[in-house]
């Protein structure tokens, strides 16, 4: 292992002697592990806390969604800098609605690319394949990004990046590893299952024991959290599984950080009906033109458990519409927490202004936002709606299996300079652990 420091996106990373592993538990509000601990289902975490652990309140980036936050963790910066403003956007160049799952949308390099270029061994395993090309840019995929100018040169050594969802398709040429199913000793798991996350963690333990990467990122799926509240039997079983694998990583000598990409909130009424504000329908009713367009950035290929209903919406208004007037009217709807103009939202939440709407609408914790009823297929929802995207889902865990004082010099140029964020994870576990500063 090399301890060579490297600098990327304005931060210096000084890896410790031990391997550094960040686990992103998709959709994990703190109550999940707190109630599992109270139920005696996380013995490793219980044994480690509090003397051998740091546990800090933390926030996700906005919007509180998977792609923006996984890329924030991977770059050490908020979406304003890396450019991934959602899972799904209205492309300002083409005018088409597209998924943001390609490295072409990245505007800065990842920590993984910089570490690989510096000679470090890096491994990334993600549950869903939608993240693989974003996280693998410069790690297993070289070549220029097409949009923001970030260039990913041919790495000096090849890392590993594959998804559990398509583990059977991984090759050395494309992913840095082949025969993954044989290597991990598990079959391809169903995409809508807890097994998808367990495959990621099992792969992480195998890679650490066998290859011992310098840096490793393990990104799970929120299938369980979308369907089961904190403290329920199924949720506690899931967190017991995570505790088991985290304990194995700890026993193998790794620095382990456990965080999340976002929290999760119940968004149904007492009888289980989704509480939804259909923003595009209501905006067009206000304008009486039918020309407004709403983008729900939670939208991705995996809508079975949330029906593309989240709590963050971008509103694109027709020419001549006054954002202040429309925003003021939308803000009066029950269940709307806030409505911001593009400039205000970009400044307040560190978002890329060119990849959000004329207005940004945020729902209260107990409500969801939609476009119009016919656009959403809720027929496959088999449990009361739980979803995420806005301020009600910002709170996340930030646990590290080392006793550390909380750094006092994290991100001074964003709206929450006093708050630890998930995208501080690799810096805390490297430079923060080895006594450096966030210069």
N, C-alpha and C positions, 0 to 999 in steps of 0.2 A: 504494500500500500504506500502511495505517496501522500505526504501531508502538504503538498504544494498549494499555497493559497491561490485563489483566483478572484477576479472582480467581474461582476456583471450587473448591469442596470443600476449602477451607483452604489453597490454594496460589495464589500470584500468578504469572502467566505474563507475561513481558516479551519479546515476539517481537523477534528481530533484524531487520536490514534485509533479509536474504535470506529466501526461502521456506523453510519447515521441512517436511521430509517424513520420516515414520516408516514404514518397511517392516516388516511383521510376517510373517516366513517361518514358516508354520504347521509345527509339528513339527520344528523345527530345533535339534537338539543341536549343540554347538560342533564336534564331530568332522566334521560335514558340510563346513563351509567350511574347516576346517583341512586336511582331506585333499584337498579340491579345490585349495586353494592349493598344497599340496605337489606335486600332480600338474601344476601349471602351468596350471590351468583357470580361474583368477580373476586375470587380469593387472591389471585395474584395482585390485583390492584389494591385490595384491602391490606395485604401484607406489606406492600411497598409504601403505602401512604401512612402518615404524612412525612416521615423522616427521610425517606429516600426518593421523594417525588416533589415536583413543582406542579401546582394546579392553579392556573391563572384565569380569571374571567377574560373572555375574548369575543371578538366579533368576526363575522365573515365580511367579505367585500359585498358591495351592492352591484347588481341585483343578487339576492341570496339564492343563486341557482348553481347548477353543477358545472357547466363549462367555464363561466367567468371565474369561479372560485378555484377550480382545479388549476386553471392556468395562472391565477394569482399566486397560488402556492408554488407552482413550477417556475415562476419568474421572480418572485419576491416583490411584486408590485401590484397595484390595483388596476382595474380595467381601463382607466384613463390612459395608462401607459402601454399595456399589452394589446388593447384593442378589442378583446373578446367581451362584448357587451351582453351576451345572452347565448342560449342554445340556438336561437333562431332570430334572424333579423330581416329587415327590409334593406337590401343592398342598395346603398345610395347611388352607386354607379349604374346598375342594371335596372333598378326598380322592381326586381324580383324578390320574393320571399325565399330565403335560403337558410339552410342549416350552417352554423358556424363550427364546422368540425374538421376544417382543413387548415394546414399550416399557413396557407396563403393569407389568412386573416390576421396572423400574428404580426405585431409591430416591433417587438423586441425579442431577443433570444431568451431561451430558458436557462435556468440554473444548470439543468442537465447538460445542455449543449456546451456551456462554458466549462463545466467540470470535466466533460469528456475531452474537450480541446486541450485542457490543462493536464491530461493524462490520467485522470481518475477513472475508476471502473464504476459505471452507473447502471442501475436496473430500475425499470419502471414497469409495474404490472397494474393494469386497470381492469375493472369488472366489465364495463361496457366499451364496445369498440369505438363509440363516437368520440372518445377522448384520445385514442391511440395516435392519430396523426398530429394532433396538437402537441402532445407531450413528447412525441418522438422526434420532433424537428431538431436537426442537428445532433441527435443522439444515434438514431439508426437511419434517418433520412437527411440527406444533404441537399444542397441547391438553394436558390434564392426564394424567399417569400415573394408573392406576386403583388402584395397590397401595400404594406406599410414600410417597405424598405429594409426590413431586418434580413440579413443574409446569414445563412447557415452553411458554413464551409464544411468540406469533408472532414469528419472527425479524425483525430490522430489515432484513436482506437475506437472500436465499435462497442457501444453499449447494448443493452437489451431493452426492448419495449414491445410488449404484447398484451392482448386483452384476454380475459377468461372467456368472454363470449365467443371468440374465434380462435381459441387456443389450438384447435386442431389444424388451423391454416397457417400457423406461424412457421417461418422458414429462417434459416441463418441469413440469407440474403436480405430479407425484408424486415426481420425482427431481431436479428442477432442471436437467435436460438431456434432450433428445430426440435421435432419430436417432443413437444411440450407435455402431451398427455402421458407419455411414458415417463418423462422426467419427473413430473409432479406426482404421478401415480393415481390420477383421478380422471374420470371421463369429463367431457364438455358438459357443464351444468346448464339447466334451463335458465333463460335470461330473466324470467320472473321467478326468482327463488333466492332464498338465503344461501344456497349452495354456490351461487355466483361469487359472493363475497368470500365464502370459505375457500374457494379455489385460489383466489388472490392471496389470501393469508398463508395457505399451505405452500404456494409457490414461493412466497417471500421467505418462509422458513427454510425451504429446500435451497434456494439461492444463497441465503446467508451461510448455511452450513457447508455448502459445496463450493461456492464461488467467492463468498465474502466481499460483496461490492463495497466500495467506499461510501456511496450514497445510494439509497433505494427509496422509491416512492410507491406506496401501495394504496390504490384508490378503490373503495368499495362501492356498493350500490345501495340505494335507499328503498328497495322493495319492501322491506319489513317496516320501516318507519312510515311509509305511506299508508300502511294498512293497520298498524298496531301502535297503540299509545304507549308512552313510557309506563313501566311497571306491570304491564300485562305479561302473561306467561310466555307468549311467543317472543315478545321483545326481550324479556329477561334471558330466554334461551339463546337468543342471538348474541347478546352481550356477554354471556358466559362463554360462547364460542370465541368471540374476539379476545376476551381475557386469556383464554387458554393459549392462543397463538401469540399474543403479545408477550405472555410469560415465557414462551419458548424463545422468542427473539431476544428478550432480556437475558435469559440464561446463556445464550450464545455470545453475549458480550456487547450487544449493540446499544447505542444511544437511541431510544425510542421516543418519538413524539406522537401523541394521539390528538388529532384535531378533527374538524369537519368542514365541509364546504358550505353548509347552511343548516339551520334548524328545521323544524317541522311543526305545523299547527293544525288543529282540528278546524274544519271550515264547513261544518254542517249544523243544522238546528237540532234541538233535542230529540226529534224523531228521525234524524238521519238524513234529512234532505239537504243537499248542498246549498249554502248561502252564496249566491253568485250575482254579481253586478255585470251585466252585459254592456261593456263600455262602448263598443262600436255601435250597437243598436241605440244606446242612449245618446251618444254624440250626434249621430245622424238625425235622431228625433229633434235634438236641440237646433241643429243647423237647417233641417228640412231640405237637405240637398242629396243625401245618400252618398256623399263623396268622401267622407272621412274613412280612414283606414287604421285599424288597430293591429299591432303586432304583440303577441304574447310570447316573450322570450323563453318561457318555460318549455315551449313546444319542442319536441324531439321525436325520434322514432319509437319511443317507449311510453305511449300515452295511456296504456291500459289502466294504470293505477291512479292517474290524476286527470285524464280527459283533457289535457292541455289547459287546465284551470290552475293558475297560480295567483300571486298577489301583486304582480308588477306588470304594467302595460304601457306600451308606447303608442301615442295617438298622433297620427299624421293628418293634418288638417288641409282642406282644400284652399286654394288661393283666395285671399280676401277674408278668410275667417280670422277673428281676433283671438289669439291664444289666451289672453287674459280673461276675456268674457266667457269663452267656453270652459276654461279651467275653473273659474269661479262657480259656474253652474254645476260642473261635475263634482266639485268639492262638497256640495250640499247633499249628495246622495248618502243615505245611510250605508255604512260599511266602508266608505272611502276615508282613509286616514289623511291623505295629502295629495295635492296635485301641484306639480312643478312645471315651469317652463323649461325648455331644453337647456338654456344657459344656467338656470338655477340648479337643475338636477345634476348637470355635469360638474358644476362647482361643488355642490353640497356632498355628492356621493362619489366623486372621483371617477366619472364616467366619460367615455369618448363621445364628444358632442355630436359628431357626424354619424354616429351609429345608434342614436336614440331619436324618438319622435319630437314633434313640436311641443307635446306635453308628455309628462310621465305621471301616471296615476298609480298610487300605492293603496292597497286595501288594508283595512284593519286586520288584526291578527285572526279574527274569527270569520273572515270573509274571503272569497275568491273573486277573481276578475276573469271575464270571458269576452268573446267578440259578439256573437249573437247566437241564440240557442241552436240553430240548425248546424252551426259550424262544429259543435262539440258532440262527440259520441260518448254519452255517459252510460250506455247500455252495458259496458263491461265492468263498471264499478261494482264490486261485490262487498264493499265495506263503506262506512261513512267517509266522506272526502277528507283527506289530510293532504296539505300541500304547503307551498313555500314561495318565496320570492322577494319579500319586502322587510320592513323594519321589525315585524313580529317574529321573524325567523333569523335575526342577526346573531343571537346569542348561541355560542358554540363552545365545546370543550377545548382546552389547551393544556395537555398533560405531558410532562416529560419525566423520564425515569432518572432524573438527577435533581439534587437539591440546588436550586439557583435563586439568586435575587433577581427580581423582575428588572429587566433592562430599562433604563430611564431615557434612552435616546433612540426610540423607535419612531420611524416615519414622522418627521416634524412638519411635513408639507401637505398633510391631508386634513380633513375636517375633524378627525378624532386622534390627535397626536398622542393622547395619554392612553390609548387603548391598544392592547395586543391584538393582532389580527392573525388569521390562519396563514397569511402569506409571510409572516415572520418566522415560520417554523424552521426552515433550513438555516436561516441566519442564527436563530437562538441555539440550535443544536450544533452549530459549528463555531462561528466567531463568538457568539454570546457565551458558549460553554468554555471556550479556550481563553477568555478574558479580553477579547478585542472589543472595539467600539464600532458603532454604526456610522462610519465616517461618510 
